[in-house]
Each structure stands twice: as structure tokens, then as C-alpha cells.
Amino acid sequence: MKVAFKLFATLTDLLPPEREGNVVVLDVDEGTCVQDLIDRFRVPPKSAHLVLVNGVFVPPGARSARRLADQDELAVWPPIAGG
């Protein structure tokens, strides 16, 4: 199944060079969960601050249980400071 994986801000550097902008489309196995992809791309736990699947927030405690489906979009943002 295909899943779009998006990283934002400084996390974009963790994506492979063949990405298009800040997104890479991946072929993943059935049963792949959100945490599997976060780990696969070595996103530091403290940097996976805001995690969304199809625009819906996935809290840290649910990331290992939240299974991905074909055509899902997983997006990860680091903490952002501003004023």
C-alpha cells in the first residue's frame, strides 16, 4: 500500500534525496503503524511533536497502535518556537 510521509521544518533533512519537497511516497506493508515510519526515518522522539494522519492528531501514546491505510498521509512537525 502507498502512504505519503511528510516532514516539516528541520525534520525535512531526514528524508531521502529523491523526495519531492518535504514528502516521500512509500510502499509499506499492511499493519504498518505511525511509529514504524517515525522510527524508520530516525525522527528523534522529542522532535515528533505534532503528528497527524490525514489531518487528525495522533497523540504519542497512540502512535504504536494507529495503523496506516492505503493512501494515508502522515505528517510530522517538530516543536516550533515563536513570538
Helices and strands as residue ranges (DSSP letters): E 2-7, G 9-14, E 23-27, H 34-40, G 45-47, E 50-53, E 56-57, G 60-62, E 73-77
